[in-house]
Amino acid sequence: MNKGIVRLIDIDKGTLVKISSFEGGPRYVTRLNQFGLYPGDLARVVRHAPFGGPVLLEVRGMEIALGKSIAARILVEVTACASR
Amino acid sequence: MRFALIGQPNCGKSTLFNQVAGYKAETGNFSGTTVTFTESKVRLNGKVIQLVDLPGTFTLRGTNKAETEVMRFINSHEVDAIINVVDATHLTQSLELTLELLVVKRPLVIAMNMMDEASRLGLNIDGQALMSKLGVPVLPLVASRGHGVKALFLKTMESAQSAVSGRDPSLVNQDALQRHMLAGELAETIVSQGVRRVSWRDQLDNILLHPVLGFLSLVVILFIFFQIVYGLGKLIEAPLLAVFNALSRQTANLFGASSFWGELTVGIVQGVSGGIAIVLPYLIPFLFGLGVLEDIGYLPRIAFLMDGLMHRIGLHGKAIVPFILGYGCNVPAVMSTRILEERKDRIIASTLAVLVPCAARLSVVFGLVAFYLGPLWALGIYLFNMFVIALTGRVLTRLLPEDTPGLILEMPTYRIPTLKNVVNKTWFRVREFIVEAWPLLIIGSAVLAGLTYFKFSPAIDWMVRPVTWSLGLPTETGVPLIFGVLRKELSLLMLRQALGVNDFSSALAPSQMLTFTVFVVFYIPCLATLSALRRELGWRSMLAVSALTVVIAMAAGLFVRGLGYIVGL
């Protein structure tokens, strides 16, 4: 079930996504890579923080908090809806 | 013989280092605590080994300072063997660095750390398979408990003494993306997912990171934290001060109370006791408590919760830590800004953190405002303070417009802190205060004592007169304000002497009490904090922050004076 490309910030909690690309300069992309985030990775949105806070993303068993401005620049593909 | 410890941030590398070396490196459950590298001697079967703890690094590509340092070190110094600490629960990510290390032609041993955590997650790890794939020894490790440490070092010694075998070229010649894919494939072949035990972590997170329950828990946890820390502090402080007061009276008698040497020794004793009065009751309990919260893994969770709110004052979630600490003592607060990556963030966070009323300023707020005007006024001062901090944050963010990349933070699993780690960390931070700030405090105390002896008090009062005049305060408040730079609670103690009264209400009008207290809350941080600022940000920023606090204190003081005038206090 492909719902097209959306921004990570707009994804509901519990949704499985596939990271498709990063918007932004090389320094920013490198930083995401350092935390083990690459296009093609499968991830799960664990939760959102209150007051427009970060998104908590689970990638391969590791949880990473991504600030609002960063999550808005990560484009993802929704693969399926699941709440593990 | 020299071994280098290398690993990604938060993999338990510093924990391992502390297990064998003790008292040398800081560890934290917060990415990137080790900024510079530390070296220590370790004894192993009668041989002495130099063990180097390198800064945590995700890759060796040299995209930041820490990575460049690590690269330079591995390539320039004599390193006999490299111990690569990997986090068994995050193998895909950890193995990327391992693949990069294979390129360096040095004996390499992999320490598979956090095996206990992995088995809790239901991960079965085939170390044997990894060993044969990579062609280097792989040993299991639980660094926090010291399991597998000895075997690891014996194996490393063995590897260091034997020749480096050739490495599989298909593993070595890779670019970043290929390495990432390869690490993923490797991890997939050696890790099999067993039954994930119903993770209490998820359940705990459901409460602690909940939009409503999370904040409630935060308030409760911080309340308990401050209760314990303050309680402990008060318990220690009173007898301590009694001892030092007796001591300074005795030394004064020894030389004659009003002789030059008498005044000077009293000044020195006050400087020494001032240091102890900060370190023992406040710094140690606070840093110990922070160490516990840090090692449990709660600090990143506070950062996660607060990120949205912190953005409104121009900072991101991680900067909440200096604020929390600030209410105890500004010194650890300023030191903790180190966890922020961007200099701009560090400047803003330190500036705002020194505006947070610490325990010493609390004594002024309570002794003057709460005592004479009532606790509601004290609460009002606290709320006014928060408002000013938020406003300052917004203004500073406007003035320093530089794009901060925002929060990227690994949410670690909860871990049970070990006493050894927390004690080491506390000592490491306290030592900084003792070496840096304490001598300054003693010298400053002695200089002020000298000034008092030579009857400089009227001169000081006169110098500060422009400030006291515009705030509508008596001339005599000048000296207490200057002494307050040494230690904030001195402002109140000296005020009694300066005004020559025991009951402040006979010398100060309510509006003057408020203005004085508000000014004390905001103006120049104490000497110990200044020295922490200098260490973290440098001289220029320290002076700039001090100047700014005076401006803010003046503005806030004038505002309160004006308000008092309008209300008719």
Interface residues (C-beta under 8 A of the other chain):
Chain A: R27 Y28 T30 R31 L32 N33 Q34 F35 G36 Y38 V46 R47 A49 P50 F51 G52 G53 P54 L56 R60 G61 M62 E63 I64 A65 L66 G67 K68 S69 I70
Chain B: F58 T59 R61 T63 T89 H90 T92 Q93 E96 L121 L123 A176 L177 H180 G184 A187 D205 L209 P211 G214 F215 P300 A303 F304 L305 M306 D307 G308 L309 H311 H316 G317 P405 G406 L407 I408 L409 E410 M411
